[in-house]
Amino acid sequence: MSRQRVTAAIIEEDGLVFVARRGPGRHLAGKWEFPGGKVEPGETPEQALARELAEELGIACEVGEFLCAAVYEGTEPGLELLAFRVRRTPGTIELREHVEARWVKPADLARLDLPESDRMVVERLYGKGTGRREVRPPER
């Protein structure tokens, strides 16, 4: 089964994690997610994540360490979500594709309505519950 490679930004500040809610008319509308997006041909995951954050939130950032991969096979194509630690530069976040954003405590992430792939990342990084997940570095 083929997999779409997608990136996710784990932005942590002052003990809180940034999440945004998808707007209406989009796939998984209304669900909370770690911002990010599809890796386009010719891009590294880090380049894709920086581009997506600029497009969706109007922010510049420094993409840091790779944290984990969550593989979800519940759709065709399957999904490989690559989570990276991200540090944003000072500036205002603009919600261009999301309808709401929050800074939440890591312990509260499990209470949000998240897509399954994002939930797998939460479980891996913050230890909430159990789930099938695969953790490995992204392919270059």
Summary of the structure (lengths in Angstrom):
residues: 140
radius of gyration: 13.9
end to end distance: 19.3
largest distance: 40.7
contacts: 418
relative contact order: 0.25
helix: 21%
strand: 36%
